[in-house]
Amino acid sequence: MIAAPILACAACFTGDVQSPLTDGARTGVWLLLGVTVSVQGGFAAFFIHLRRHAKRAQAAQLAAEWSELQQQSEAGEA
């Protein structure tokens, strides 16, 4: 039995680093990496926003409770 030769794709067969096919593949990889990083950055920014919003809400609630306690204390003294 004679083995048939293996044929490579056009990018692998030419091996030319400066070919348009290689440039297109390289551009596609960078584009996909950019999209992935952008989406992950968006998620991170959203969760940071939620954390800051929660801290502000907690501080406002604490300030309101403290104000209420001060008013009750002043009413008790009078």
Secondary structure, 3 states (H helix, E strand, C coil): CCCCCCCCCHHHHHCCCCCHHHHHHHHHHHHHHHHHHHHHHHHHHHHHHHHHHHHHHHHHHHHHHHHHHHHHHHHHHC
